[in-house]
Amino acid sequence: MRLSKKTGMVAAGAAALALTLTACGGEGAGSGGSDGAAGDGDENVQVGVAMPTQTYERWIQDGNNVKAGLEDLGYTVDLQFANDDIPTQTQQIDSMITEGVDVLIIASIDGTALTSQLEAAAAANIPVIAYDRLIRDSENVDFYTTFDNFAVGVAQANALLRGLGYLDENGEATGEEGPYNIELFAGSPDDNNASFFFDGAMSILQPLLDDGTLVVPSGQTDFDTVSTQRWELETAQSRMEDLLTSTYTGGDEELNGVLAPADVLSRGILNALTGAGMGPTLEDGLPVVTGQDAEIANIKLINDGVQSSTIFKDTRLLAEQAVTATESFVDGEEPEANDTETYDNGVKVVPSYLLEVETVFAEDIQPVLIDSEYYTTEEVESGQAAD
Ligand code: BGC
């Protein structure tokens, strides 16, 4: 049980993490009661939102959506992006704690690098919500809002198999037997999600590797070897270039598909493939490349028949969840979790809210992305998001 940061009063029962904002020094306070119900006092609520980078569009959307949702509740928001630099992010979180934020929402760069920041947050009774990426090795993570990350990997593997022609659009075997030559990529090893994506994908792919339907001609199949530090496009591109040189020159082996765990890496991989003269489209024999995030540049590539598929994670819904969880903490309640088993951060199982994901092939762009107003037709055609 923690002390209310601003009042020093002991919060009760389910309100263990609560901020008794109604007793917030009397200024603009509501009834002064201890239920902390949102009311006039909400303009005093300040939330720190730490996002990893602005170089990847999804995090800009996440940051802006979370900020807008919190501001709609009348909260003040300190939104920071850290340029994928760990010291920058730790400094930003330190400043938020010094500023006296009431709740922290953090999408970490390195999920293991925030232990001392989280200790300081706990000492100041600031609830911490891990956003999309689990923060590891700390007992001071109070809630986790994310997508079903294992399911993302499963969906990527199934999309790869469909792209290769092994499965049909209903996920049924087509009767084609392969063998198919594939290469595997994983995300950043310091991002807890990366192993969830990879394990989810391998839960589908491994049996087919074992029975010879799939072959990885480079022999590179373990997570450490195929991971991509800090999710960098250039790193994926140069690994793909090296693989093409080492394994696919001389015409002995033909590459049929690549498991790419995120659109940023898919772009690097596609640069390497087209740079080596493959394609330029799937119809011209470009290998099947998967993805994740439905980044606008990649949706254009899918629309143009270059990238095969992506996994859509509606960041609007994730932002909404983070806002709802924040409001619960502010109101003195525990946020509603729909998973209390999966996300063990090494110290504790963090109560989580998991959202569902959708696979997007070219024919899904209209119903899934345009009809839901995630993108406009113009954005899909130009490959650029309008502000
Ligand atoms: C996110 C992905 C994203 C990746 C790279 C992961 O933690 O879950 O959506 O593609 O980071 O930014």
Boltz pocket constraint, residues with backbone or C-beta under 6 A from the ligand:
constraints:
  - pocket:
      binder: B
      contacts: [[A, 56], [A, 58], [A, 132], [A, 133], [A, 187], [A, 191], [A, 193], [A, 194], [A, 231], [A, 261], [A, 262], [A, 263], [A, 292], [A, 293], [A, 313]]
      max_distance: 6.0
